[in-house]
Amino acid sequence: MSEKIEKTTREILDTINRYDSNIPFTVKPSIDGIGEKHDEIRGLPGSFERLKETIKRLKQVENEYENFHLELGTV
């Protein structure tokens, strides 16, 4: 899933930037807890590790696209 999110984010940014690279684009994954607590709340074992991988990939995208911003939501 992390790969798909990264790929889709890049596709969206490439489309935006064809028209105007000053248009900002933000992705905001939600963190519901740390480790097993996140997994428990989501009801998906391993989801915290997948979230960490997604964040790592999106940070890389953020370093490559000036109009991309990664935010994190907590509840």
C-alpha positions in Angstrom: 0.0 0.0 0.0 2.9 2.4 0.8 4.2 2.0 -2.8 0.7 2.8 -4.2 0.3 5.9 -2.0 3.7 7.2 -3.1 3.0 6.4 -6.8 -0.4 8.1 -6.7 1.0 11.1 -4.8 3.7 11.5 -7.5 1.1 11.2 -10.3 -1.1 13.9 -8.7 1.9 16.2 -8.2 3.1 15.7 -11.8 -0.4 16.6 -13.1 -0.6 19.7 -10.9 2.9 20.8 -11.9 2.1 20.6 -15.6 -0.3 23.5 -15.0 1.2 25.5 -12.1 4.0 24.3 -9.7 2.9 26.9 -7.2 -0.3 25.0 -6.4 0.3 23.3 -3.0 -0.6 19.7 -2.4 -0.8 18.2 1.1 -1.2 14.6 2.4 -2.1 14.1 6.0 -1.9 10.5 7.3 -3.6 9.9 10.7 -1.8 8.4 13.7 -4.1 6.9 16.2 -1.5 5.7 18.7 2.0 4.3 18.9 2.8 0.7 17.8 0.2 -1.8 18.9 -2.2 0.9 20.1 -2.5 2.2 16.5 -3.0 -1.3 15.2 -5.7 -2.0 17.9 -7.6 1.2 17.1 -7.4 0.6 13.4 -8.2 -3.1 13.8 -5.4 -4.0 11.5 -2.3 -5.8 12.8 0.9 -4.3 11.3 -0.8 -1.0 10.3 1.6 1.1 12.4 4.6 -0.4 10.6 2.9 0.2 7.2 2.1 3.8 8.3 5.8 4.4 9.1 6.8 3.1 5.7 4.3 5.4 4.0 5.6 8.4 6.0 9.2 7.5 5.0 8.2 7.3 1.3 6.2 10.6 1.5 9.1 12.4 3.2 11.2 11.4 0.2 8.5 12.9 -2.1 8.4 16.0 0.0 12.2 16.5 -0.6 11.7 16.2 -4.4 8.6 18.4 -4.9 8.6 22.0 -3.6 4.8 22.2 -3.6 4.2 19.0 -1.6 3.8 19.1 2.1 3.4 16.1 4.5 1.5 16.7 7.7 0.5 14.2 10.4 -2.8 14.1 12.1 -3.2 12.7 15.6 -6.4 11.8 17.5 
